[in-house]
Amino acid sequence: MTTQKQTSATATQQTFLTLHEIIQKARQKLNHDHWDYIVGGTETETTLRRNRAALDALAFRPRVLRDVSHVTGGTTFLGRALRLPVILAPVGSLELFAPEAGAAAARAAGEFGVAHMLSSVCEPGIEAVQQAAPDAMRLFQLYVHGDAAWVDEIAARAQDAGNAAFCLTVDTAIYSRRERDLAKRNIRRSAVPGREHQPKLTWKDVDRLKSKLKIPLILKGIATAEDAAMAVEHGVDMVYVSNHGGRQLDHGLGSMAVLPEVIRAVNQRAKVIVDGGINRGSDIVKAIAAGADMVGIGRMQCFGLAADGTAGLVRTLELLEAEVNICLGLLGVNTMQELNESYLSAATALEPSGALSAFPLLSIDEKSFY
């Protein structure tokens, strides 16, 4: 007997046949401020564009005449089988896009089979997300807005709630100037209590937190080989290459441009995660071929939730999986584990890069909403 949930999922699948249709629906449902929150960056938005440009500057080197009749994009992460090497990246204020916010995203992650990382500035909080998606692979990310005792209390709650890893964001010592918001006087989080603690973070705090945790520690916001090497020296379990989606330091390198030096510096002593401009299945494949263990999905997560809540995000993941599997098969491999740098080549980007440039069929003029 067909359930209401199955009927709804089928309707969502029939409604969205491409990723750009999901983005189109999200744009129709979001107001200008919430849309800008997804697609915007800091100041000139150069780092945001370089995230996409770094991906566009990589081309594939496919191999042929190989048996690719058993293609799968699956992987194992922290001892758990996942359908894709994807973490739904920690995004603050998901409640702007779906009423259930982080609970909706975690539920989608569990239903589809990827990991979800809850932001500490996302509703409804650690325990509520655990209750909403107890079987999902859940991780927790923290912005430090309190003293050591405050951090310890949150770390204990995250562990007690069954999170598989604890992530500390380290690229937000100073909050950036997001001019899309400023120009419209859409000022959010201008006076977050405890924000004065984030600029004081040092490697000593990493050591102290690591000594307290019983689950793996991730540092998010690593953008150089030097800091990647220091992270490993301080016992960090996972290095998360990220520039906050181009929303913190302007004129930085794209994450995929930074990834190779981080991979070399880590030298297999820690897992490596990367995010930044990753919008298509082929982007996921490029990141894994370049040496990443897992890939963070931020903006596409928001688009999926805005389009149709949990069902929209599940459909987004289904479409990404379809693109991944096609890409793997046409590269001549059956699994992610077979990929390496030999499947990539430097190339010249053909189009100007931006938050939506991966979707040439999308009928949205981004600048018209500024």
Secondary structure, DSSP 8 states (H G I E B T S, - for coil): ---HHHHHHHHHHHH-SSHHHHHHHHHHHS-HHHHHHHH--STT-HHHHHHHHHHHTEEE----S---SS----EEETTEEESSSEEE---TTGGGT-TTHHHHHHHHHHHHT-EEEEETTSTT-HHHHHHH-TTSEEEEEE---S-HHHHHHHHHHHHHTT-S-EEEE-S-SS----HHHHHTT---STT-TTGGGGGG--HHHHHHHHHH-SS-EEEEEE-SHHHHHHHHHTT-SEEEE--GGGTSSTT---HHHHHHHHHHHHTTSSEEEE-SS--SHHHHHHHHHTT-SEEEE-HHHHHHHHHHHHHHHHHHHHHHHHHHHHHHHHHT-SSGGG--GGGEEE----S---TTTT-TT----GGGG-
